Amino acid sequence: MHGSAGSSLFGSPVAGTVSRSSSTRGAAVTPVCVATPTRPPSTRPAKLSKVETIKDQSDYLRHPLMEEIASETTTNINEAAAQLMKFHGSYQQDNRDKRTSGKGKFYQFMMRTRQPAGLVSNQLYLVMDTLADKYGNGTLRLTTRQTYQLHGVLKEDLKTVFSSVIKNMGSTLGACGDVNRNVLAPPAPFKNRPEYAACEQYAQDIADLLAPQSGAYYDIWLDGEKFFTHDMERPEVTAARMDNPHGTNFEGSPEPIYGNVFLPRKFKIAITVPGDNSVDLFTNDLGLVVITDPASGELQGFNILVGGGMGRAHRNNDTFARMTDALGYVPKEDIFAAVKAIVATQRDYGRRDDRRQARLKYLVQEWGVDRFRTVTEQYYGKKMQPFKAMPAWEYKDYLGWTEQGDGNLAFGVFVQSGRLKGEMKQALRRIIERYELPVRLTPEQNVILCDIDPQWRNDIISTLQSAGVRDVPDIDPLDRLSMACPALPLCGLAIAEAERGLPDLNKRIRAMMSQQGFADSEAPVVRVTGCPNGCTRPYMAELGFVGDGPNSYQLWLGGSPNQTRLAEPFLERMKIQKLEETLEPLFYHYKQARKPQEPFGDFCTRVGFEALRKYSKSFVGKAAEEKLPQVRLGQANLDAVQAVANKQGKSLTHMLSEVVSAGLQSFP
């Protein structure tokens, strides 16, 4: 029996109301209601979205995908199959740069892997590198969720590519779709820090716990052959998945946690140690923080946070970016039950009528965290303990050389926008193949070479330098702190450039900052996306660019360098040609009026957007100043105006313009 916890408490229709499924496999039950919308009640019940129907009729993600993949008459798959394809780890894409006149779309596929904690074996790395050259576009993309993306795969090569990944200890299952996505963990390569080891272990365990179970993945890509892509999951994970004392499971279903319609929307989890925010913890649906004994380092339990997420839509205030709320603490032996309880709450109460309102953040926002906790505790079977105190958060990227603690070294390599290509890709392969190194992918789109014998260090440095790979001291902090999504030409949602535009964007920002006297070591956190979905988490950046049309971006300001505060929209629309005109007054004001060591995002938040807009409106830049006519002013008045300008952090020309404007307004 499947429980519908919460309906008796709050008396509103919920998605946990169930009926018998029409599916041909198992005795699953299907949610048939949706959470009550925030709009006024209607006599007609809310309808399920189109995707919900596709999932319901798919026989656990099999049909019509199986038939569409087998068909040799087209280079694409139909819409229903494309929706199911996401659950298997792939998006159908149209390469807009390769469209030919009169022939329509140029279809190809992006495959995404599942790499809990970003861990990649030596064997899998080499296979992915080979697949990129043989079946992809010759590049590998490292993502903000510690996975690979392989772009440019043709339909006819899909089974070869998928089966190659699976048979070489990899997986793509659940990398996309309405399920738990890749579980993030710090890419720290430490072998002597038990708290980081716990993050790695539980990232893998929770990924296993929430992985789809029906077997459709193997039916399609391995013709039914079950192939374990990693060491078999721990017995306690298997037991926890099937445990059902409080109604989290669909009894007798091939999908005991998800049922045959899975979750209302994607679900993202990150796990970390106190103080280490390399994973952008607060942007996830579910955040876990390992709590260890201060003396022994032994794992005690987990702090739990819920309700984060970046996706939104332009000019739709019902959609928004949101940070997590603290939910509570559970001991280590209860973590699987607690995770299942949170997933079940979202599964049964999340919106299934409107996919733009279907993420967990909207449920937490509508209910409030206290009500969410109350419902979750019914599935959990007990009260959560109070949230444990934690230290301040720090952003870490693990670039450069690190001692692992076992005598070996690790080296973090900067990869701009995560795109491995050309000589860098070749050099990394030579190193990884020569020394049989495993790697770690980072949430900042970089790669860490692990298990390096110190004797290999000089050869590795030489090999990378010969390929033009920059060492950490040679990387502009603007580049190091920035991220961009792939965007055009492949992403179907992209409406502006991101990855291809970032290098030039950063050069222009650095030129402005240098002109105004900033040190080369100073840089705000810059993130760029080609659409408002926020894959690079731009709403946490100090300076976020969110595409809203060709060469046009929303400008977001005010995030913090350690990613603990949301940015806010400063400009609804900014043409990229007006970048200098827009940012020059902000940087000038920041340079003149900041407090010691104050980051750009903190400055913007402290001063306030109204003051920033007012300052920008009357600001006179260097280029404009040179074109202005000269005005004579007495020395005493000039000194007085200069003193006020210095006090307010304005240029003399800026101050004079304001004085004259104010004076003219005083005349009748």
Secondary structure in CASP SS format (residue, H / E / C, confidence):
PFRMAT SS
TARGET T0000
AUTHOR 0000-0000-0000
METHOD secondary structure of the structure
MODEL  1
M C 1.00
H C 1.00
G C 1.00
S C 1.00
A C 1.00
G C 1.00
S H 1.00
S H 1.00
L H 1.00
F H 1.00
G C 1.00
S C 1.00
P C 1.00
V C 1.00
A C 1.00
G C 1.00
T C 1.00
V E 1.00
S E 1.00
R E 1.00
S C 1.00
S C 1.00
S C 1.00
T C 1.00
R C 1.00
G C 1.00
A C 1.00
A C 1.00
V E 1.00
T E 1.00
P E 1.00
V C 1.00
C C 1.00
V C 1.00
A C 1.00
T C 1.00
P C 1.00
T C 1.00
R C 1.00
P C 1.00
P C 1.00
S C 1.00
T C 1.00
R C 1.00
P C 1.00
A C 1.00
K C 1.00
L C 1.00
S C 1.00
K H 1.00
V H 1.00
E H 1.00
T H 1.00
I H 1.00
K H 1.00
D H 1.00
Q C 1.00
S C 1.00
D C 1.00
Y C 1.00
L C 1.00
R C 1.00
H C 1.00
P C 1.00
L H 1.00
M H 1.00
E H 1.00
E H 1.00
I H 1.00
A H 1.00
S C 1.00
E C 1.00
T C 1.00
T C 1.00
T C 1.00
N C 1.00
I C 1.00
N C 1.00
E H 1.00
A H 1.00
A H 1.00
A H 1.00
Q H 1.00
L H 1.00
M H 1.00
K H 1.00
F H 1.00
H C 1.00
G C 1.00
S E 1.00
Y E 1.00
Q E 1.00
Q E 1.00
D E 1.00
N C 1.00
R C 1.00
D C 1.00
K C 1.00
R C 1.00
T E 1.00
S C 1.00
G C 1.00
K C 1.00
G E 1.00
K C 1.00
F C 1.00
Y E 1.00
Q E 1.00
F E 1.00
M E 1.00
M E 1.00
R E 1.00
T C 1.00
R C 1.00
Q C 1.00
P H 1.00
A H 1.00
G H 1.00
L E 1.00
V E 1.00
S C 1.00
N H 1.00
Q H 1.00
L H 1.00
Y H 1.00
L H 1.00
V H 1.00
M H 1.00
D H 1.00
T H 1.00
L H 1.00
A H 1.00
D H 1.00
K H 1.00
Y C 1.00
G C 1.00
N C 1.00
G C 1.00
T C 1.00
L E 1.00
R E 1.00
L E 1.00
T C 1.00
T C 1.00
R C 1.00
Q C 1.00
T C 1.00
Y E 1.00
Q E 1.00
L E 1.00
H E 1.00
G E 1.00
V E 1.00
L C 1.00
K H 1.00
E H 1.00
D H 1.00
L H 1.00
K H 1.00
T H 1.00
V H 1.00
F H 1.00
S H 1.00
S H 1.00
V H 1.00
I H 1.00
K C 1.00
N C 1.00
M C 1.00
G C 1.00
S C 1.00
T C 1.00
L C 1.00
G C 1.00
A C 1.00
C C 1.00
G C 1.00
D C 1.00
V C 1.00
N E 1.00
R C 1.00
N C 1.00
V C 1.00
L E 1.00
A C 1.00
P C 1.00
P C 1.00
A C 1.00
P C 1.00
F C 1.00
K C 1.00
N C 1.00
R C 1.00
P H 1.00
E H 1.00
Y H 1.00
A H 1.00
A H 1.00
C H 1.00
E H 1.00
Q H 1.00
Y H 1.00
A H 1.00
Q H 1.00
D H 1.00
I H 1.00
A H 1.00
D H 1.00
L H 1.00
L C 1.00
A C 1.00
P C 1.00
Q C 1.00
S C 1.00
G C 1.00
A H 1.00
Y H 1.00
Y H 1.00
D H 1.00
I H 1.00
W H 1.00
L C 1.00
D C 1.00
G C 1.00
E C 1.00
K C 1.00
F C 1.00
F C 1.00
T C 1.00
H C 1.00
D C 1.00
M C 1.00
E C 1.00
R C 1.00
P H 1.00
E H 1.00
V H 1.00
T H 1.00
A H 1.00
A H 1.00
R H 1.00
M H 1.00
D C 1.00
N C 1.00
P C 1.00
H C 1.00
G C 1.00
T C 1.00
N C 1.00
F C 1.00
E C 1.00
G C 1.00
S C 1.00
P C 1.00
E C 1.00
P C 1.00
I C 1.00
Y C 1.00
G H 1.00
N H 1.00
V H 1.00
F C 1.00
L C 1.00
P C 1.00
R C 1.00
K C 1.00
F E 1.00
K C 1.00
I E 1.00
A E 1.00
I E 1.00
T E 1.00
V C 1.00
P C 1.00
G C 1.00
D E 1.00
N C 1.00
S C 1.00
V C 1.00
D C 1.00
L H 1.00
F H 1.00
T H 1.00
N C 1.00
D C 1.00
L E 1.00
G E 1.00
L E 1.00
V E 1.00
V E 1.00
I E 1.00
T E 1.00
D C 1.00
P C 1.00
A C 1.00
S C 1.00
G C 1.00
E C 1.00
L E 1.00
Q E 1.00
G E 1.00
F E 1.00
N E 1.00
I E 1.00
L E 1.00
V E 1.00
G C 1.00
G C 1.00
G E 1.00
M C 1.00
G C 1.00
R C 1.00
A C 1.00
H C 1.00
R C 1.00
N C 1.00
N C 1.00
D C 1.00
T C 1.00
F C 1.00
A C 1.00
R E 1.00
M C 1.00
T C 1.00
D E 1.00
A E 1.00
L E 1.00
G E 1.00
Y E 1.00
V E 1.00
P E 1.00
K H 1.00
E H 1.00
D H 1.00
I H 1.00
F H 1.00
A H 1.00
A H 1.00
V H 1.00
K H 1.00
A H 1.00
I H 1.00
V H 1.00
A H 1.00
T H 1.00
Q H 1.00
R H 1.00
D H 1.00
Y H 1.00
G C 1.00
R C 1.00
R C 1.00
D C 1.00
D C 1.00
R H 1.00
R H 1.00
Q H 1.00
A C 1.00
R C 1.00
L H 1.00
K H 1.00
Y H 1.00
L H 1.00
V H 1.00
Q H 1.00
E H 1.00
W H 1.00
G C 1.00
V H 1.00
D H 1.00
R H 1.00
F H 1.00
R H 1.00
T H 1.00
V H 1.00
T H 1.00
E H 1.00
Q H 1.00
Y H 1.00
Y H 1.00
G C 1.00
K C 1.00
K C 1.00
M C 1.00
Q E 1.00
P C 1.00
F C 1.00
K C 1.00
A C 1.00
M C 1.00
P C 1.00
A C 1.00
W C 1.00
E E 1.00
Y C 1.00
K C 1.00
D C 1.00
Y C 1.00
L C 1.00
G E 1.00
W E 1.00
T E 1.00
E E 1.00
Q C 1.00
G C 1.00
D C 1.00
G C 1.00
N C 1.00
L E 1.00
A E 1.00
F E 1.00
G E 1.00
V E 1.00
F C 1.00
V C 1.00
Q H 1.00
S H 1.00
G H 1.00
R E 1.00
L E 1.00
K C 1.00
G H 1.00
E H 1.00
M H 1.00
K H 1.00
Q H 1.00
A H 1.00
L H 1.00
R H 1.00
R H 1.00
I H 1.00
I H 1.00
E H 1.00
R H 1.00
Y H 1.00
E C 1.00
L C 1.00
P C 1.00
V E 1.00
R E 1.00
L E 1.00
T C 1.00
P C 1.00
E C 1.00
Q C 1.00
N C 1.00
V E 1.00
I E 1.00
L E 1.00
C E 1.00
D E 1.00
I E 1.00
D C 1.00
P H 1.00
Q H 1.00
W H 1.00
R H 1.00
N H 1.00
D H 1.00
I H 1.00
I H 1.00
S H 1.00
T H 1.00
L H 1.00
Q H 1.00
S H 1.00
A C 1.00
G C 1.00
V C 1.00
R C 1.00
D C 1.00
V H 1.00
P H 1.00
D H 1.00
I C 1.00
D C 1.00
P H 1.00
L H 1.00
D H 1.00
R H 1.00
L C 1.00
S C 1.00
M E 1.00
A E 1.00
C C 1.00
P C 1.00
A C 1.00
L C 1.00
P C 1.00
L C 1.00
C C 1.00
G C 1.00
L C 1.00
A C 1.00
I C 1.00
A C 1.00
E C 1.00
A C 1.00
E C 1.00
R C 1.00
G C 1.00
L H 1.00
P H 1.00
D H 1.00
L H 1.00
N H 1.00
K H 1.00
R H 1.00
I H 1.00
R H 1.00
A H 1.00
M H 1.00
M H 1.00
S H 1.00
Q H 1.00
Q C 1.00
G C 1.00
F C 1.00
A C 1.00
D C 1.00
S C 1.00
E C 1.00
A C 1.00
P C 1.00
V C 1.00
V E 1.00
R E 1.00
V E 1.00
T E 1.00
G C 1.00
C C 1.00
P C 1.00
N C 1.00
G C 1.00
C C 1.00
T C 1.00
R C 1.00
P H 1.00
Y H 1.00
M H 1.00
A C 1.00
E C 1.00
L E 1.00
G E 1.00
F E 1.00
V E 1.00
G E 1.00
D E 1.00
G E 1.00
P C 1.00
N C 1.00
S E 1.00
Y E 1.00
Q E 1.00
L E 1.00
W E 1.00
L E 1.00
G C 1.00
G C 1.00
S C 1.00
P C 1.00
N C 1.00
Q C 1.00
T C 1.00
R C 1.00
L C 1.00
A C 1.00
E E 1.00
P E 1.00
F E 1.00
L E 1.00
E E 1.00
R E 1.00
M E 1.00
K E 1.00
I H 1.00
Q H 1.00
K H 1.00
L H 1.00
E H 1.00
E H 1.00
T H 1.00
L H 1.00
E H 1.00
P H 1.00
L H 1.00
F H 1.00
Y H 1.00
H H 1.00
Y H 1.00
K H 1.00
Q H 1.00
A H 1.00
R C 1.00
K C 1.00
P C 1.00
Q C 1.00
E C 1.00
P C 1.00
F H 1.00
G H 1.00
D H 1.00
F H 1.00
C H 1.00
T H 1.00
R H 1.00
V H 1.00
G C 1.00
F H 1.00
E H 1.00
A H 1.00
L H 1.00
R H 1.00
K H 1.00
Y H 1.00
S H 1.00
K H 1.00
S H 1.00
F C 1.00
V C 1.00
G C 1.00
K H 1.00
A H 1.00
A H 1.00
E H 1.00
E H 1.00
K H 1.00
L C 1.00
P C 1.00
Q C 1.00
V C 1.00
R C 1.00
L C 1.00
G C 1.00
Q H 1.00
A H 1.00
N H 1.00
L H 1.00
D H 1.00
A H 1.00
V H 1.00
Q H 1.00
A H 1.00
V H 1.00
A H 1.00
N H 1.00
K H 1.00
Q H 1.00
G C 1.00
K C 1.00
S C 1.00
L H 1.00
T H 1.00
H H 1.00
M H 1.00
L H 1.00
S H 1.00
E H 1.00
V H 1.00
V H 1.00
S H 1.00
A H 1.00
G H 1.00
L H 1.00
Q H 1.00
S C 1.00
F C 1.00
P C 1.00
END
